[in-house]
Amino acid sequence: MKIQFDKIFKNFLVIDIETASVCEEYTEMNERMQALWDKKTTYMLNPDEYSPERLYFDKGAIYAEFGKVICISVGVFTKEDDHAIGLRIKSFAHDTEKETLLAFKNLVETKFDEKQLRMVAHNGKEFDFPYLCRRMLVNGIEIPEAMDFRDKKPWEINHIDTMELWKFGDRKNFTSLELLATLFGIETSKNDIDGSQVNEVYYKEKNLERISKYCQRDVMVTAQVFLKLNGFQQIDNQLINYL
């Protein structure tokens, strides 16, 4: 089937982010932040089983108030020979969070029409999109127009959440990207590490490259799931380029 590439895929940007706790150790936070984290842990499941220090290392990265962005991977669909669809993936993973966020912001503002751009992420509306916006504000970065959801109505936000697509209006609990990949016969992104290990790899191994590769694989899987949810075939692995 001949695909009208420019009409369907031109303005999509598939994204995934990896996050770590702002500090390696709970004791590195100032007393005010420690007290606020202690208060937050009282709402966590079975907080009595773990100390605030342990919970911080295990869970701090999940929250934009206590975590930071360490890698942003992005994928764009490409038009290949014979009207096939390809995918080009790259990562932003700099020495500081601010550098990483600014590099991503520059991509969004210079390579896309911000009014037409549609970002795609799994659980993006609950995690990736708001996390990026919050951390930009913390770092004193102006949020790009394409990501500034303040004062917008739900139907004015064009970005796409593959988990939301799968719900079909249902209100079931979280459905993992790995589960959808398995259902659709898409290769796993968890062949090295998974999200629960990122903080350990970042602080103990200091291996940001390993995290970046994992993040890129999540972008690949998200793109493949997005295509399947919209009735398209998977992209051939030979047409996926990692930059």
Residue frames relative to the residue before (quaternion, step in Angstrom):
aa qw qx qy qz dx dy dz
M 1.0000 0.0000 0.0000 0.0000 0.00 0.00 0.00
K 0.3925 -0.7156 0.5315 0.2268 3.55 -0.86 0.97
I 0.2019 -0.8040 0.5539 0.0772 3.55 -0.69 1.13
Q 0.3605 -0.7065 0.5664 0.2241 3.56 -0.93 0.93
F 0.2419 -0.8407 0.4661 0.1323 3.54 0.30 1.32
D 0.6976 0.4891 -0.2949 0.4326 3.60 0.70 -1.06
K 0.6681 0.5078 -0.2993 0.4541 3.57 1.06 -0.72
I 0.7747 0.3858 -0.1806 0.4673 3.57 0.98 -0.87
F 0.8562 0.2473 -0.0594 0.4497 3.58 0.67 -1.12
K 0.4676 0.7407 -0.4234 0.2312 3.59 1.16 -0.38
N 0.8122 0.3138 -0.1369 0.4723 3.60 0.83 -0.92
F 0.4691 0.6630 -0.4541 0.3662 3.58 1.17 0.57
L 0.0433 -0.7618 0.6460 0.0224 3.54 -1.14 0.75
V 0.2055 -0.7813 0.5819 0.0937 3.57 -0.49 1.24
I 0.0185 -0.8346 0.5500 -0.0233 3.60 -0.74 0.98
D 0.0118 0.7456 -0.6653 -0.0367 3.50 -1.36 0.37
I 0.1521 -0.7907 0.5858 0.0920 3.58 -1.03 0.70
E 0.1943 -0.7258 0.6418 0.1537 3.52 -1.31 0.46
T 0.1324 -0.8111 0.5695 0.0185 3.53 -0.96 0.91
A 0.1416 -0.7570 0.6314 0.0905 3.54 -1.29 0.47
S 0.6036 -0.5088 0.4345 0.4336 3.56 -1.22 0.23
V 0.6003 -0.5929 0.3927 0.3659 3.59 -1.04 0.76
C 0.7717 0.1717 -0.0954 0.6049 3.56 1.03 -0.79
E 0.5537 -0.6000 0.4463 0.3663 3.56 -1.15 0.47
E 0.8009 0.1936 -0.0778 0.5613 3.55 0.97 -0.87
Y 0.6142 -0.5609 0.4323 0.3483 3.53 -1.17 0.71
T 0.6853 0.5129 -0.2844 0.4319 3.58 0.94 -0.90
E 0.5804 0.5799 -0.3750 0.4315 3.60 1.24 -0.21
M 0.5698 0.5593 -0.3919 0.4570 3.60 1.22 -0.26
N 0.5265 -0.6078 0.4670 0.3678 3.56 -1.15 0.47
E 0.7062 -0.4980 0.2967 0.4065 3.58 -1.21 0.45
R 0.6280 0.5496 -0.3381 0.4350 3.56 1.01 -0.76
M 0.6812 0.4681 -0.2810 0.4877 3.59 0.96 -0.91
Q 0.6044 0.5466 -0.3601 0.4541 3.59 1.04 -0.67
A 0.6623 0.5086 -0.3060 0.4573 3.57 0.92 -0.90
L 0.6656 0.4958 -0.3010 0.4697 3.57 1.01 -0.80
W 0.6260 0.5090 -0.3357 0.4862 3.58 1.10 -0.66
D 0.6161 0.5453 -0.3446 0.4519 3.60 0.97 -0.82
K 0.6596 0.5045 -0.3043 0.4668 3.56 0.97 -0.86
K 0.6551 0.5236 -0.3120 0.4465 3.57 0.99 -0.83
T 0.6495 0.5409 -0.3322 0.4186 3.59 0.97 -0.77
T 0.5649 0.6053 -0.3969 0.3963 3.61 1.15 -0.39
Y 0.6840 0.4618 -0.2816 0.4894 3.59 1.24 -0.38
M 0.5479 0.6243 -0.3936 0.3939 3.58 1.26 -0.06
L 0.6199 -0.5574 0.4056 0.3749 3.54 -1.23 0.51
N 0.8567 -0.0725 0.0041 0.5107 3.59 -0.80 1.08
P 0.0659 0.8404 -0.5356 0.0493 3.64 0.78 0.94
D 0.5911 0.6026 -0.3692 0.3888 3.60 1.15 -0.53
E 0.5969 0.5853 -0.3621 0.4124 3.58 1.20 -0.42
Y 0.7873 0.2054 -0.1038 0.5720 3.59 1.16 -0.54
S 0.5059 -0.6332 0.4934 0.3157 3.54 -1.15 0.62
P 0.6387 -0.5064 0.3944 0.4244 3.62 -1.20 0.33
E 0.6110 0.5608 -0.3475 0.4374 3.59 1.09 -0.71
R 0.6810 0.4738 -0.2828 0.4814 3.59 0.90 -0.93
L 0.6567 0.5128 -0.3126 0.4562 3.57 0.93 -0.86
Y 0.6185 0.5550 -0.3539 0.4291 3.57 1.04 -0.74
F 0.6875 0.4694 -0.2983 0.4670 3.60 0.85 -0.89
D 0.7109 0.4662 -0.2578 0.4592 3.58 1.01 -0.81
K 0.8303 0.2544 -0.0796 0.4894 3.58 0.95 -0.88
G 0.4882 0.7110 -0.4239 0.2765 3.61 1.15 -0.39
A 0.6372 0.5692 -0.3278 0.4032 3.58 1.02 -0.79
I 0.5851 0.6088 -0.3661 0.3912 3.59 1.16 -0.54
Y 0.7507 0.3948 -0.1914 0.4939 3.56 1.07 -0.76
A 0.4707 -0.7069 0.4545 0.2688 3.57 -0.74 1.06
E 0.6107 0.5574 -0.3538 0.4372 3.60 1.17 -0.45
F 0.7868 0.2807 -0.1295 0.5342 3.57 1.14 -0.63
G 0.7046 0.4231 -0.2543 0.5098 3.57 1.28 -0.05
K 0.2327 -0.7536 0.5933 0.1613 3.54 -1.34 -0.07
V 0.4978 -0.6320 0.5049 0.3126 3.56 -1.26 0.47
I 0.1075 -0.8128 0.5705 0.0482 3.58 -0.76 1.01
C 0.7990 0.0485 -0.0372 0.5982 3.60 1.20 -0.33
I 0.0496 -0.7486 0.6602 0.0348 3.53 -1.12 0.79
S 0.0704 -0.7858 0.6139 0.0284 3.57 -0.69 1.08
V 0.1091 -0.8014 0.5879 0.0167 3.53 -1.03 0.86
G 0.1086 -0.7878 0.6030 0.0634 3.54 -1.16 0.60
V 0.1097 -0.7745 0.6196 0.0657 3.57 -1.02 0.81
F 0.4458 -0.6711 0.5234 0.2775 3.54 -1.05 0.77
T 0.1518 -0.7923 0.5875 0.0634 3.56 -1.03 0.81
K 0.4067 -0.6922 0.5444 0.2431 3.54 -1.22 0.58
E 0.1350 -0.8151 0.5626 0.0283 3.55 -0.53 1.23
D 0.7218 -0.3969 0.3167 0.4704 3.57 -1.31 -0.06
D 0.8223 0.2102 -0.1842 0.4958 3.56 -1.23 0.58
H 0.5914 -0.6263 0.3346 0.3822 3.56 1.19 0.71
A 0.3656 0.7188 -0.5080 0.3028 3.60 1.16 0.48
I 0.3921 -0.7029 0.5444 0.2362 3.55 -1.23 0.55
G 0.1143 -0.7805 0.6124 0.0524 3.56 -0.95 0.93
L 0.2683 -0.7451 0.5865 0.1700 3.56 -1.32 -0.03
R 0.1131 -0.7764 0.6188 0.0391 3.55 -0.94 0.97
I 0.0804 -0.8307 0.5500 -0.0296 3.57 -0.66 1.17
K 0.0792 0.7768 -0.6236 0.0384 3.56 -1.04 0.78
S 0.3147 -0.7530 0.5515 0.1724 3.55 -1.27 0.35
F 0.2067 -0.6960 0.6670 0.1671 3.50 -1.37 0.46
A 0.2110 0.7604 -0.5812 0.1986 3.57 -0.50 1.21
H 0.0464 0.8457 -0.5239 0.0901 3.56 0.25 1.31
D 0.7320 -0.4397 0.2955 0.4283 3.55 -1.31 0.08
T 0.7856 0.1868 -0.1099 0.5796 3.57 1.08 -0.67
E 0.6218 -0.5438 0.4121 0.3846 3.54 -1.23 0.52
K 0.6466 0.5425 -0.3353 0.4185 3.59 0.90 -0.87
E 0.6385 0.5201 -0.3235 0.4661 3.59 0.99 -0.82
T 0.6527 0.5218 -0.3066 0.4558 3.56 0.97 -0.88
L 0.6816 0.4826 -0.2860 0.4697 3.57 0.90 -0.92
L 0.6550 0.5114 -0.3170 0.4570 3.60 0.97 -0.80
A 0.6298 0.5275 -0.3377 0.4594 3.59 1.03 -0.73
F 0.6562 0.4940 -0.3024 0.4836 3.57 1.00 -0.82
K 0.6325 0.5326 -0.3233 0.4601 3.58 0.95 -0.86
N 0.6480 0.5242 -0.3138 0.4548 3.58 0.96 -0.87
L 0.6247 0.5324 -0.3335 0.4638 3.59 1.01 -0.78
V 0.6810 0.5035 -0.2872 0.4476 3.55 0.82 -1.03
E 0.7509 0.4316 -0.2262 0.4457 3.57 0.87 -0.95
T 0.7660 0.3838 -0.2087 0.4715 3.62 1.07 -0.56
K 0.7506 0.4064 -0.2148 0.4746 3.59 1.11 -0.56
F 0.7629 0.2988 -0.1669 0.5485 3.58 1.25 -0.20
D 0.4547 -0.5855 0.5801 0.3375 3.49 -1.36 0.33
E 0.3742 -0.7852 0.4435 0.2161 3.58 -0.27 1.24
K 0.6380 0.5245 -0.3363 0.4526 3.58 1.13 -0.51
Q 0.7238 0.4116 -0.2294 0.5040 3.58 1.23 -0.50
L 0.5231 0.6774 -0.3989 0.3292 3.58 1.19 -0.48
R 0.0562 -0.7698 0.6356 0.0151 3.54 -1.04 0.91
M 0.2021 -0.7846 0.5776 0.0995 3.56 -0.53 1.16
V 0.1768 -0.7722 0.6060 0.0725 3.54 -1.10 0.80
A 0.1715 0.7689 -0.6021 0.1300 3.59 -0.85 0.95
H 0.4327 -0.6646 0.5320 0.2967 3.55 -1.22 0.43
N 0.8038 0.0055 -0.1082 0.5850 3.53 -0.61 1.26
G 0.2428 0.8274 -0.4744 0.1772 3.56 1.21 0.55
K 0.6799 0.5027 -0.3073 0.4365 3.57 0.96 -0.78
E 0.6960 0.4302 -0.2677 0.5088 3.58 1.21 -0.42
F 0.8157 0.2510 -0.1065 0.5102 3.58 1.08 -0.65
D 0.7820 0.3934 -0.2417 0.4187 3.60 0.16 -1.26
F 0.7158 0.4668 -0.2820 0.4361 3.60 0.67 -1.06
P 0.7209 0.4143 -0.2867 0.4759 3.67 0.69 -0.91
Y 0.6043 0.5642 -0.3627 0.4300 3.60 1.05 -0.70
L 0.6581 0.5090 -0.3061 0.4627 3.58 0.91 -0.92
C 0.6680 0.5029 -0.3063 0.4550 3.58 0.90 -0.89
R 0.6660 0.5086 -0.3077 0.4507 3.58 0.90 -0.88
R 0.6907 0.4716 -0.2870 0.4670 3.57 0.92 -0.89
M 0.5801 0.5501 -0.3816 0.4639 3.60 1.13 -0.49
L 0.6570 0.5020 -0.3143 0.4664 3.58 0.92 -0.85
V 0.6381 0.5281 -0.3277 0.4545 3.60 0.95 -0.84
N 0.7307 0.4140 -0.2194 0.4965 3.57 1.07 -0.80
G 0.5233 -0.6700 0.3993 0.3433 3.59 1.26 0.22
I 0.4744 0.6607 -0.4377 0.3831 3.58 1.15 0.62
E 0.4342 -0.6855 0.5186 0.2694 3.56 -0.90 0.90
I 0.4383 -0.7072 0.4903 0.2596 3.58 -0.81 1.00
P 0.4894 -0.6594 0.4734 0.3188 3.63 -0.86 0.88
E 0.6347 -0.5560 0.3788 0.3801 3.56 -1.09 0.69
A 0.6677 0.5312 -0.3039 0.4239 3.58 0.95 -0.87
M 0.7503 0.3731 -0.2064 0.5052 3.60 1.22 -0.38
D 0.5506 0.6252 -0.3967 0.3854 3.57 1.22 -0.11
F 0.0820 -0.8472 0.5249 -0.0057 3.56 -0.06 1.34
R 0.4235 0.7147 -0.4706 0.2973 3.58 1.23 -0.04
D 0.8454 0.1259 -0.1471 0.4978 3.53 -1.00 0.99
K 0.5454 0.5902 -0.4210 0.4207 3.61 1.22 0.29
K 0.4315 -0.6672 0.5422 0.2731 3.52 -1.15 0.69
P 0.6763 -0.5222 0.3198 0.4094 3.62 -1.10 0.59
W 0.7109 0.4604 -0.2733 0.4560 3.60 0.92 -0.81
E 0.6082 0.5407 -0.3544 0.4606 3.57 1.30 -0.05
I 0.6131 0.5259 -0.3433 0.4793 3.58 1.32 -0.12
N 0.2648 -0.8297 0.4797 0.1070 3.54 -0.45 1.26
H 0.5283 0.6723 -0.4100 0.3176 3.58 1.18 -0.34
I 0.3506 -0.7691 0.5190 0.1273 3.53 -1.15 0.75
D 0.1518 -0.7641 0.6242 0.0592 3.53 -0.99 0.96
T 0.3743 -0.7551 0.4864 0.2306 3.60 -0.47 1.15
M 0.6042 0.5387 -0.3708 0.4552 3.60 1.09 -0.52
E 0.6413 0.5164 -0.3105 0.4750 3.56 1.08 -0.75
L 0.6120 0.5432 -0.3431 0.4612 3.58 1.05 -0.75
W 0.6698 0.5129 -0.2939 0.4493 3.56 0.96 -0.89
K 0.6199 0.5762 -0.3450 0.4058 3.60 1.08 -0.64
F 0.1504 -0.8123 0.5445 0.1451 3.63 1.08 -0.68
G 0.7449 -0.3983 0.2141 0.4905 3.57 0.99 0.83
D 0.5046 0.6462 -0.4203 0.3889 3.58 1.29 -0.14
R 0.3427 -0.7443 0.5357 0.2040 3.58 -1.23 0.32
K 0.2371 0.7913 -0.5283 0.1962 3.57 1.10 0.66
N 0.6491 -0.5303 0.3871 0.3843 3.51 -1.33 0.29
F 0.7861 -0.3438 0.2644 0.4404 3.51 -1.42 0.03
T 0.1123 -0.7523 0.6462 0.0623 3.56 -1.03 0.89
S 0.3729 -0.7749 0.4651 0.2100 3.57 -0.50 1.15
L 0.6026 -0.5423 0.4492 0.3754 3.53 -1.28 0.47
E 0.6313 0.5473 -0.3282 0.4406 3.58 1.01 -0.80
L 0.6450 0.5146 -0.3243 0.4627 3.59 0.98 -0.77
L 0.6689 0.4818 -0.3061 0.4762 3.60 0.90 -0.85
A 0.6226 0.5359 -0.3397 0.4581 3.58 1.01 -0.77
T 0.6570 0.5078 -0.3057 0.4659 3.57 0.97 -0.86
L 0.6411 0.5378 -0.3196 0.4446 3.59 0.95 -0.87
F 0.7706 0.3640 -0.1785 0.4917 3.57 0.96 -0.90
G 0.5172 -0.6797 0.4011 0.3311 3.58 1.25 0.21
I 0.4136 0.6925 -0.4738 0.3535 3.56 1.13 0.72
E 0.5416 -0.6436 0.4247 0.3348 3.59 -0.90 0.85
T 0.5399 -0.6546 0.4340 0.3028 3.56 -1.08 0.73
S 0.3530 -0.6934 0.5789 0.2440 3.55 -1.28 0.43
K 0.6215 0.5826 -0.3110 0.4214 3.57 1.33 -0.18
N 0.3561 0.7677 -0.4762 0.2389 3.60 1.08 0.59
D 0.7154 0.3272 -0.2600 0.5599 3.58 1.27 0.12
I 0.7811 -0.1181 0.1168 0.6020 3.58 0.51 -1.20
D 0.2415 -0.7235 0.6068 0.2235 3.55 -1.34 0.04
G 0.7708 -0.4156 0.2325 0.4233 3.54 -1.30 0.19
S 0.6400 0.5550 -0.3300 0.4165 3.58 1.06 -0.69
Q 0.6980 0.4748 -0.2606 0.4684 3.58 1.24 -0.40
V 0.4454 0.7375 -0.4348 0.2620 3.58 1.26 -0.24
N 0.6596 0.5102 -0.3298 0.4425 3.60 0.85 -0.88
E 0.6410 0.5276 -0.3128 0.4614 3.57 1.02 -0.83
V 0.6783 0.4842 -0.2891 0.4711 3.58 0.90 -0.94
Y 0.6603 0.5245 -0.3060 0.4418 3.58 1.02 -0.81
Y 0.7939 0.3360 -0.1723 0.4765 3.57 0.74 -1.03
K 0.7365 0.4123 -0.2457 0.4767 3.61 0.90 -0.84
E 0.7580 0.3391 -0.2012 0.5196 3.60 0.92 -0.85
K 0.2028 -0.7984 0.5251 0.2137 3.55 1.25 -0.60
N 0.4213 0.7076 -0.4361 0.3629 3.53 1.05 0.94
L 0.0876 -0.8349 0.5433 0.0115 3.55 0.32 1.29
E 0.5926 0.5755 -0.3662 0.4283 3.59 1.10 -0.61
R 0.6361 0.5239 -0.3239 0.4648 3.58 1.00 -0.78
I 0.6462 0.5078 -0.3042 0.4816 3.57 1.02 -0.83
S 0.6381 0.5434 -0.3196 0.4420 3.57 0.98 -0.86
K 0.6590 0.5029 -0.3050 0.4689 3.58 0.97 -0.85
Y 0.6288 0.5205 -0.3250 0.4775 3.57 1.05 -0.76
C 0.6496 0.5206 -0.3071 0.4611 3.58 0.96 -0.90
Q 0.6415 0.5200 -0.3180 0.4659 3.58 1.01 -0.79
R 0.6467 0.5085 -0.3284 0.4640 3.58 0.98 -0.76
D 0.6168 0.5295 -0.3475 0.4674 3.60 1.08 -0.64
V 0.6135 0.5269 -0.3450 0.4764 3.59 1.07 -0.69
M 0.6329 0.5328 -0.3291 0.4552 3.58 0.94 -0.87
V 0.6862 0.4815 -0.2844 0.4652 3.58 0.85 -0.99
T 0.6370 0.5285 -0.3253 0.4572 3.59 0.97 -0.85
A 0.6499 0.5111 -0.3138 0.4668 3.58 0.96 -0.86
Q 0.6672 0.4993 -0.3040 0.4617 3.58 0.93 -0.87
V 0.6436 0.5074 -0.3164 0.4777 3.59 0.99 -0.82
F 0.6262 0.5439 -0.3290 0.4514 3.58 0.97 -0.86
L 0.6586 0.5003 -0.3097 0.4690 3.59 0.93 -0.86
K 0.6708 0.4983 -0.3060 0.4562 3.60 0.87 -0.91
L 0.6587 0.5116 -0.3099 0.4565 3.59 1.01 -0.77
N 0.7263 0.3809 -0.2311 0.5235 3.57 1.24 -0.34
G 0.6328 -0.6096 0.3092 0.3638 3.56 1.22 0.50
F 0.5547 0.5966 -0.4034 0.4167 3.60 1.21 0.35
Q 0.5613 -0.5889 0.4632 0.3516 3.54 -1.29 0.34
Q 0.5973 -0.5458 0.4450 0.3840 3.54 -1.27 0.39
I 0.4946 -0.6182 0.5183 0.3233 3.52 -1.27 0.46
D 0.4887 -0.6482 0.5015 0.2991 3.54 -0.97 0.88
N 0.5679 -0.6313 0.4124 0.3298 3.59 -0.91 0.91
Q 0.6284 0.5512 -0.3338 0.4357 3.58 1.09 -0.64
L 0.6978 0.4463 -0.2587 0.4969 3.56 1.24 -0.38
I 0.5685 0.5442 -0.3921 0.4765 3.58 1.30 0.37
N 0.0765 -0.8176 0.5706 -0.0040 3.57 -0.59 1.16
Y 0.1931 -0.7703 0.6016 0.0861 3.55 -0.87 1.05
L 0.2296 -0.8101 0.5293 0.1042 3.57 -0.56 1.15
